[in-house]
Amino acid sequence: MTKISLGAHPYLLGFDQLERLAERAAKGAEGYPPYNIEHRPPDAFRITLAVAGFAEDDLAITTEDRQLVIRGRQPEGDEARVFLHRGIAARAFQRSFVLADGVEVTAAQMQDGLLHIDLRRVNPQQVVRTIPISRNTGGHHE
């Protein structure tokens, strides 16, 4: 039996990008740092990441090709420190979220070791659109 991908099905034109987005989302599924996603009616969302120990300058938030990317990197620690137990993670991270068309990042703020990123859906796409038909006068198709 042959596996048919979304991009290869004749009735699903242009969905090959959806497959790539799903693959990218699956790759970013590690558990650190932990996060919440809340819906804020009517058309907004908030992603909250637990980033205890990171300062604002240690974090970078970007959007890249319909993807929200949050990176955290702490500066090198003091080599003179000797830990008897180290249970607080101080490792770099990258967390990615795939954004739907029309979803944009509106704000980001740090509060009590939590990074809040606010998003909202803007200008819902027009559902029905009439396509004008032009007259072919040259005798060939373009």
JOVEN-V195429 format. One line per field, one symbol per residue. psi: psi as a letter, one per 20 degrees, with the letter a starting at -180 (. if undefined). burial: # if it has 24 or more other C-alpha atoms within 12 Angstrom, else .. Layout:
psi=???
burial=???
//
This chain:
psi=pppprhiiphimpjjhhgghghghhhhkkrjpqqrqpqpnqhkrqppppolpiprhiiqpprpolkppppqppqqproiipophpniopkqqrppqpppqpjpqphrpqpoljpopopqqpqmpqpgpppoqpqpoiijrq.
burial=................................#.#.........##########.#.#####...########...................#######...###..#.#...#######......................
//
